[in-house]
Amino acid sequence: MASVFLVLGGLGVVVLLLSLFVGELGDLGIGDVDTDGPFSVPAIAALLGGIGFGGAAATSLLPETLPDVVRALLALAVGVAVAVPLAWGAVRLSRALKDMPTQPTLTRHHLVGAQGVVVSTVPSPGYGEVRLTVAGQQLKFSARSDAPLLTGTPVYVVEALSDTAVEVVSTAPDSTHPLPGGESP
């Protein structure tokens, strides 16, 4: 009898693994299925696994002297008692993961207005390197400027020339280049 419950638990694991490779039931063309409700793949897998493995554990702990029908019903009751909280947790977890807020992917347009420092001298006609702080991370970019900038000069990005190159102005106190909008640093 324990083998029946173990097979049922194994089926739950197989359903979960298939969902990782195939997707939700709606992806298979079965219909309009709520992908984070009680009939989602994680919930079904948790129900099958909980009933199977919970029932197998109960079967091994119940006395052999009980009639087979009583042992099967008690094992099924234990399996359901294990499976329902597992399925509820799977639904809650899948909803939380689905509704998790994420930041938009950074593009070169997010670079305008970023501040940083020159790490490799920027010649007037040519490119150097700057380290910018973008979305809390420090990233290195090629940079050009109308005036030569020495290593260590604080800078402000006025234009994103490409995904890897920016145009900067100095924000050092002795800078003669105004910031965008006509403001002086």
Phi, psi and omega in degrees: 000323179298328181294327177296316180292323178295321177296318178297318177295319176298323177298323176298319178294319179296318178298318179296317179295321177297323180295331178291327184263329185259317182117195182285170181298324178296332178290339180271359180082018181284341179139190181275093184254136176293112187283352176229024180253198184291345179251023176283161180300316178299322180292317179296317179297319179293321177297311180298313180296318180294315178296316182294303184286324175295318178294321178295320178295318179294320180300320181287339181265339181286147180294146181289343184285344179288148175298151183301321180296317180293317177299318180295317180293319178295319178296321177295320179296317177296317179300317178293320178297328177280322188288322185298311177296325177297315180295319178299315178296322179295319178296314180298317181294317180293324176294317180297319179291322181292321184266010182294127178289139178231156178277148177293154178294132180290139175238177181295337180288341176284348182284331182297126181097352179289149178246153180193205183216147178286129178249344175218125188315134179260109177285160182297305171262094179153186185242145170232200180232143176231152174252119183250151173258112181234121180053039177082001180244148177264124182232149180259138179224154168288146184217147172231161183209157177289334180239148178296141181235130181276160177303135180095353181287128176289140184226165180227133181277125178256340180203142174262109183284324178202189179290343184236002183225143181226161171252132186233160170233154180284143173246015177294147183304330182267014183287142178260357180269124178285156175283166176303142182092006177081004180281147174264147180293000000 
